[in-house]
Amino acid sequence: MSLVSAFVPIWILTAVGYAACRWGLLGEGAASVLGRFVFQLAMPAALFLALSRMPLSVFDSRSLLAFAVSTVAVVGFGWVGASWLFGRRPGERPIWGMAAGYVNSANLGIPIATQVLGNVSFLAEVVLLQVLVVTPVILVALDRHSDPAGRVRVRRIASLPVRNPVILASLLGVACSAAGLRLPSAAGASLTLLSAAAVPAALVALGASLHAPTPTRVERVERVEPTERVEPAERVEPTERVEPAERVEPAEPAGLAELAVITVLKLVAQPVVAYVTGLALHLSAPQLLAVVVCAGLPTAQNTFIYSQEYGVGEAVTNRAVLVTTTLSLATVAAAATLLG
């Protein structure tokens, strides 16, 4: 029952967001506003506090390597498979790969690591890997595809850590940890309050998005009324035809096949790759358990927040988070039973 209790608040808060949106309690655009609040403010505060308080001298390089191999394999396959299997456009592929291999190491990972592993030391390493390596790669790709011409702009990518609050807060947190700096009590208390909103707000936004998916973005042309009526006999043909603005085709919704592939990659393939890699690296039984349990965590709700921020893949990510969170209990329980 203790393992189930770690999942219950996630299901409840997602349901609260769905119900609030369905009953009109939050108004139009609630999912978007909540998502931006999490991305711009609450999540950076939570990441900064977590990383600034994390000692950098306790890394287990072999265990982290095993987890990294599983992450790269699954995210890479999802990134490429989104195109091969389902014809997803370039801007959607990074989010598709992230949905398949980016684990929920925060709100769900912490209680599970505490209950199954007895501590969160390895989970802290997973957080660093995802925030400082995986996240920048995904965000650089999304940033590139957000450019209308799809150009790779070196200056823009180089400035991404400054422009992106998630990466900036993570880097500052690591720097503070390395330098042994501590915030003044007032600043620390303020960030603690703000960071406490990250998980519940993200889950409520996720639930709201399930009821009210982001509308199709369509460029519209303003109708210009003539300033003077022209009689039919005096009708003047236009010298140049004005074409309407190009319609932006909506992304195809996530089908059952896509959700099934993402779920299998996340909850089966990633733990199996982590287990095989761990055996090859001769990890001890406790190390192997930690790697497999962390690899078997569901898709992080951050994936949905990023997809919402860049306007791609929301239909895939919100359902992937919900499905993998619901089913991941079986994966974690199986790992704990077989390897514990």
C-alpha positions in Angstrom: 0.0 0.0 0.0 2.9 2.4 0.7 3.9 2.2 -3.0 0.3 2.9 -4.2 0.1 5.9 -1.9 2.9 7.6 -3.8 0.7 7.5 -7.0 -2.6 8.5 -5.4 -1.9 12.3 -5.1 -0.8 12.5 -8.7 -4.0 10.9 -9.9 -6.1 13.1 -7.6 -4.6 16.4 -8.7 -4.8 15.5 -12.4 -8.5 14.7 -11.8 -9.0 18.0 -10.0 -7.5 19.9 -13.0 -9.8 18.0 -15.4 -12.9 18.7 -13.3 -12.0 22.3 -12.7 -11.7 22.9 -16.4 -14.8 20.9 -17.2 -16.9 22.9 -14.8 -15.4 26.2 -15.9 -13.9 27.1 -12.6 -10.5 28.3 -14.0 -11.7 30.2 -17.1 -10.5 29.9 -20.6 -6.8 29.3 -21.2 -6.2 27.9 -17.7 -4.0 25.1 -18.8 -1.8 27.4 -20.8 -1.5 30.0 -18.0 -0.7 27.3 -15.4 1.8 25.7 -17.7 3.7 29.0 -18.2 3.7 29.7 -14.5 5.3 26.3 -13.8 7.8 26.7 -16.7 8.8 30.3 -16.0 8.7 30.4 -12.2 7.8 27.4 -10.0 9.9 24.8 -11.8 13.1 26.9 -11.9 12.7 27.6 -8.2 12.3 23.9 -7.4 15.3 22.9 -9.5 17.5 25.6 -8.2 16.8 24.7 -4.6 17.2 20.9 -5.2 20.5 21.3 -7.0 22.0 24.0 -4.8 21.5 21.7 -1.8 22.9 18.6 -3.5 26.5 17.7 -2.8 28.4 17.0 -6.1 30.9 14.6 -4.5 28.6 11.5 -4.0 28.2 10.5 -7.7 28.1 6.8 -8.6 29.5 6.9 -12.1 28.8 3.3 -13.1 25.2 3.4 -12.0 24.6 6.8 -13.6 26.2 5.4 -16.8 23.8 2.5 -16.9 20.8 4.9 -16.5 22.3 7.3 -19.1 22.6 4.4 -21.6 18.9 3.5 -21.1 17.8 7.1 -21.5 19.8 7.8 -24.6 18.7 4.5 -26.2 15.0 5.1 -25.5 14.9 8.8 -26.2 16.9 8.3 -29.4 14.6 5.5 -30.6 11.5 7.6 -29.8 12.9 10.6 -31.5 13.6 8.7 -34.7 10.6 6.4 -34.4 8.2 9.3 -34.2 9.1 10.0 -37.8 9.5 6.4 -39.1 6.4 4.9 -37.5 4.0 7.8 -37.2 5.2 10.5 -39.6 5.6 13.1 -36.9 7.1 16.4 -38.1 10.6 17.5 -37.0 9.3 19.9 -34.4 7.4 17.1 -32.7 10.1 14.5 -32.6 12.1 15.8 -29.7 9.0 15.9 -27.5 8.0 12.4 -28.7 11.4 11.1 -27.6 11.2 12.9 -24.3 7.8 11.3 -23.6 9.4 7.9 -24.2 12.5 8.3 -22.0 12.3 11.3 -19.6 11.5 10.0 -16.2 9.5 11.6 -13.4 12.3 12.0 -11.0 10.8 14.7 -8.9 7.3 14.4 -7.4 6.9 10.7 -8.0 10.5 9.7 -8.0 11.2 11.0 -4.5 8.5 9.1 -2.6 9.2 5.9 -4.6 13.0 6.1 -4.0 12.4 6.7 -0.3 10.0 3.7 0.0 11.7 1.3 -2.3 15.4 2.2 -2.2 15.6 3.7 1.3 17.2 7.0 0.1 17.2 9.5 -2.8 21.0 9.7 -3.4 20.9 8.0 -6.8 17.8 9.9 -7.7 19.7 13.1 -7.2 22.1 12.0 -9.8 19.3 11.2 -12.2 17.9 14.7 -11.7 21.3 16.2 -12.6 21.6 14.1 -15.7 18.2 14.9 -17.0 18.3 18.6 -16.2 21.9 19.4 -17.3 22.2 17.0 -20.2 18.9 15.7 -21.6 16.8 18.9 -21.1 19.2 21.2 -22.9 19.4 18.9 -25.9 15.6 18.7 -26.1 15.2 22.4 -25.6 17.8 23.3 -28.2 16.0 21.1 -30.7 12.7 22.7 -29.8 14.2 26.2 -30.0 15.5 25.5 -33.4 12.2 24.2 -34.7 10.4 27.2 -33.2 12.2 29.4 -35.8 9.9 29.8 -38.8 12.7 29.1 -41.2 14.0 26.2 -39.2 17.5 27.7 -39.0 20.2 26.8 -36.6 21.2 30.1 -35.1 24.4 29.7 -33.1 24.0 32.9 -31.2 20.4 32.1 -30.2 21.4 28.6 -29.1 24.4 29.9 -27.2 22.1 32.3 -25.3 19.5 29.5 -24.6 20.8 29.0 -21.0 20.2 32.7 -20.3 16.8 32.8 -22.0 15.5 29.5 -20.7 14.6 29.7 -16.9 14.8 25.9 -16.4 18.4 25.6 -17.7 19.5 28.9 -16.1 18.1 27.9 -12.6 19.8 24.5 -12.9 23.2 25.9 -13.8 22.9 28.4 -11.0 22.0 25.7 -8.5 25.0 23.5 -9.5 27.3 26.6 -9.2 26.0 27.3 -5.7 26.5 23.7 -4.7 30.0 23.6 -6.0 30.9 26.9 -4.3 29.2 26.0 -1.1 27.0 29.1 -1.2 23.8 29.3 0.8 20.9 31.8 0.2 19.8 34.3 2.8 17.0 32.9 4.9 14.4 35.3 3.4 15.3 34.4 -0.2 15.5 30.7 0.6 12.0 30.8 2.3 10.5 32.6 -0.7 11.9 30.2 -3.2 10.7 27.3 -1.1 7.2 28.6 -1.2 7.4 29.1 -4.9 8.9 25.7 -5.6 6.2 24.0 -3.6 3.7 25.1 -6.3 5.6 23.4 -9.1 4.3 19.9 -8.8 0.6 20.6 -8.0 0.3 23.3 -10.6 1.9 21.1 -13.3 -0.5 18.3 -12.4 -3.6 20.6 -12.4 -2.4 22.0 -15.8 -2.1 18.4 -17.1 -5.6 17.5 -16.0 -7.0 20.8 -17.5 -5.3 20.1 -20.8 -7.0 16.7 -21.0 -10.4 18.4 -21.1 -9.4 21.4 -23.1 -6.6 20.6 -25.6 -4.8 23.5 -27.2 -6.8 24.8 -30.1 -5.4 24.6 -33.6 -3.2 27.5 -34.4 -4.5 29.1 -37.6 -3.2 32.3 -39.1 -6.1 34.6 -39.9 -6.4 37.4 -42.3 -8.2 40.5 -41.2 -11.0 41.5 -43.5 -10.6 45.0 -44.8 -13.9 46.8 -45.5 -13.8 49.1 -48.6 -13.8 52.7 -47.7 -16.1 53.6 -50.6 -18.6 51.5 -52.4 -17.7 51.0 -56.1 -20.7 50.7 -58.4 -20.7 47.6 -60.7 -20.2 49.6 -63.8 -17.1 51.2 -62.4 -15.7 48.0 -60.8 -12.0 48.1 -60.9 -10.1 44.8 -61.1 -7.4 44.4 -58.5 -3.9 44.7 -59.9 -2.6 42.1 -57.6 -4.2 39.1 -56.0 -3.7 38.8 -52.3 -3.4 35.2 -51.1 -4.7 34.4 -47.7 -2.1 33.6 -45.1 -1.0 30.0 -45.0 -3.0 27.8 -42.8 -1.0 26.0 -40.2 -2.0 22.4 -40.2 -2.8 21.0 -36.8 -0.8 18.1 -35.4 -2.5 14.7 -35.6 -3.9 13.6 -32.2 -2.1 10.9 -30.4 -3.6 7.5 -31.4 -3.7 4.3 -29.4 -0.7 3.0 -31.4 1.4 5.9 -30.4 0.5 5.8 -26.8 1.1 2.0 -26.7 4.6 2.4 -28.2 5.5 5.3 -25.8 4.2 3.2 -22.9 6.2 0.1 -23.9 9.4 2.2 -24.4 9.0 4.0 -21.1 7.9 1.2 -18.8 9.4 -1.9 -20.4 12.3 -1.0 -22.8 14.0 1.6 -20.6 14.1 -0.6 -17.4 15.3 -3.6 -19.5 18.1 -1.6 -21.1 19.1 -0.2 -17.8 19.1 -3.8 -16.3 21.2 -5.3 -19.1 23.7 -2.3 -19.0 23.9 -2.6 -15.2 24.8 -6.3 -15.5 27.4 -5.5 -18.1 28.9 -2.9 -15.7 28.9 -5.4 -12.8 26.7 -3.3 -10.6 25.9 -4.7 -7.1 22.3 -5.7 -6.3 21.4 -2.5 -4.6 22.9 -0.4 -7.4 21.0 -2.5 -10.0 17.8 -2.1 -8.1 18.2 1.7 -8.0 19.0 2.0 -11.7 16.0 -0.2 -12.8 13.5 1.5 -10.5 14.5 5.0 -11.6 14.4 3.9 -15.3 10.9 2.5 -14.7 9.5 5.7 -13.5 6.7 7.2 -15.7 7.0 10.1 -18.1 7.6 13.4 -16.3 4.9 16.0 -16.4 7.8 18.4 -17.4 7.5 16.9 -20.8 3.9 18.2 -21.1 5.0 21.6 -19.7 7.8 21.9 -22.4 5.5 20.8 -25.2 2.9 23.3 -24.1 5.6 26.1 -23.9 6.7 25.4 -27.4 3.3 24.6 -28.8 4.1 21.1 -30.1 3.1 17.6 -29.2 0.6 18.5 -26.4 -1.8 15.8 -27.7 1.0 13.2 -27.2 2.5 14.3 -24.0 -0.6 14.9 -21.8 -1.9 11.4 -22.5 1.5 9.8 -22.3 2.0 11.3 -18.8 -1.4 10.1 -17.7 -1.1 6.5 -19.1 2.5 5.9 -18.0 1.8 7.3 -14.5 -1.2 5.0 -14.2 0.6 1.9 -15.3 4.1 2.5 -13.9 3.2 1.1 -10.5 3.3 -2.4 -12.0 6.9 -1.8 -13.4 8.2 -0.4 -10.2 6.6 -3.1 -8.1 8.0 -5.8 -10.4 11.5 -4.4 -10.2 11.3 -4.2 -6.4 10.0 -7.7 -6.2 12.6 -9.3 -8.6 15.7 -7.3 -7.5 14.9 -6.2 -4.0 
